Amino acid sequence: MAIILNLLISALAIAIASYFTPWSHVDGYVTAIIVAVVLAVVNATITPVLKLLTLPLNLLTLGLVSLVINVLMVMLVAKIVPGFVLDGFLSAAVFAIVLAIVTMIFGETSAEKK
């Protein structure tokens, strides 16, 4: 049940991030749920491998590489999911930052209810 709640919170955060970033577009709530699922799968499989491979560079740049990896994962999801459009790297970066902030806000409120 917690996984479904987290996916719905992520889908809501994706819809809100799409609303606040003018260079991104999500067709609807179903597409936002699909984006949340695909992003969760990508973050569970590909992201840890990339972060492990780039660990020395990440230490040198004080974590900036992690931000770039997150943006690249959002861009990958935009390529995979039809109905989710980003204009470029800058729009994906703004989208990823807004998504992280909104997820943090809604994740905090759902954690307090437990």
N, C-alpha and C positions, 0 to 999 in steps of 0.2 A: 504494500500500500504506500510505503514511503517513496518508493521509486516512481510510482505514478504521480504522486504529489510533487516530487522534484521535477519531473518532466513537464507537468502542467505549469509550475512556477517558471521553468525555463522558457516554455512557449509564451507565457505572458510577458516575460522579460524580452524575448525576441520581438514580439509585437510592439512593445513599448519602445525598444531601441530602434526599430524600423520607423516608428512614428517620429522620433526625435532626430533621426539622421536623414537629411534630405536626399542623400545619395544612395540610399538602400530602399528596397521594396520587397515586401512579403505579400503575396496574393491574398491570403486570408488566414484564419485561425487554424484551419487544418494544415495548411502549409507551414505555419509556425510550429505546430506540434511535430510535423515531419522533420523540420529543421532541428528542433530540440533533440529528437531521437538520433538523427544522423550525427549531430554535433557531440552527443554523449558517447556514441560508438567511436567516433574519431578521437575524442579526448581520452577514451579508455584504451585505445589500441595504438594509434600512431604517435600521439603526443608524448607518451613516456619514453618511447624509443628515441625520438628526436631530441628530447631534453637530455637523455643520457649521452647521446652521441655528441651533443654540443655543450656538455658540461664545462670543459675547460674554457671555451669561448664565453660561456655564460658567466663564469667567475670573473673573467677579465673585463667584461662589459657591465658588471654589477647587475645582472638580470635583464638587460635590454634584449638579449636574444630570446628570452622566454616570451616577451611581448611580441616579438617578430614571429615566433612559432605559433602563438595564439592567433595572430592576424592571418597567417598562412593557412591555418586550419579552418578559420571562418571562410576564407576565400575558396578553399577546397570544397567545403559544404555548399557554397554558392554555385560551384560548378556542377556538383552532383544533383542537387535538389532543384527541379524546375519550379519556377514561381518565386524563387529567392534570388534577387538580383543586387549586385554591388557594382559600383562604377569603377572601382580600382583599389589600389593598395591603401590610399589615404582614407577612402570611405570605409574600407574593411577595418582599418585601425580605429577610426572613430566609433564604428559599430561595435567592435570588440570591447572598447573601453566603456561605452554606454551600457552594453550588455553585462559587463562585469559589475558595474555600479548598481544597476537595477536588480541583478540576481543577488547581490550582497544585501540590498535593502529588503527584498522579499524573502530571502533565505533567513535573515535574522528574525523576521516576524514569525515565520513558520516554525523556527527553532524554539522560540519563546513559548509557543503553545503546547509543546511537549511536556 
